[in-house]
């Protein structure tokens, strides 16, 4: 726990925003067809229509996460109460931790090898931000 507390909040937020920005580009490439959709969502998508819906929702959620992280990191002026930001960070920590486990069991090797470390690092850094007063 002490090692995690040594991570600077602004640095943690910057890393998470950078990682999520790369993920945004990745999802845009999936939406545009440059990257085949059968390697996302655990390899379980059954149609392009399903992919469009899930990828659009995913992008909206990621952009919302970037906003929350930017607030906590001091990159943008807060427009949410600090308590709400902290609660959201705790929920995001849990979500990213569960996503890490889900990535370990994905049918797509690319998803397992690429996104497991990203979601794990993000979960740790989100936890760091959530414990900050």
Number of C-alpha atoms within 10 A of each C-alpha: 6 6 7 13 14 9 13 15 20 16 12 22 25 19 16 24 22 13 16 20 15 12 17 18 12 15 20 16 14 19 19 12 11 11 14 12 23 17 18 22 17 18 15 14 15 10 10 14 10 11 19 15 11 15 20 14 12 15 18 13 12 17 16 12 18 20 18 23 29 19 18 24 20 13 13 12 10 15 10 10 8 13 10 11 20 21 12 17 24 19 15 20 23 15 13 22 21 14 17 22 14 16 25 17 14 20 17 17 15 15 20 20 13 11 18 22 15 16 23 19 19 24 24 17 24 27 23 23 26 21 12 11 7
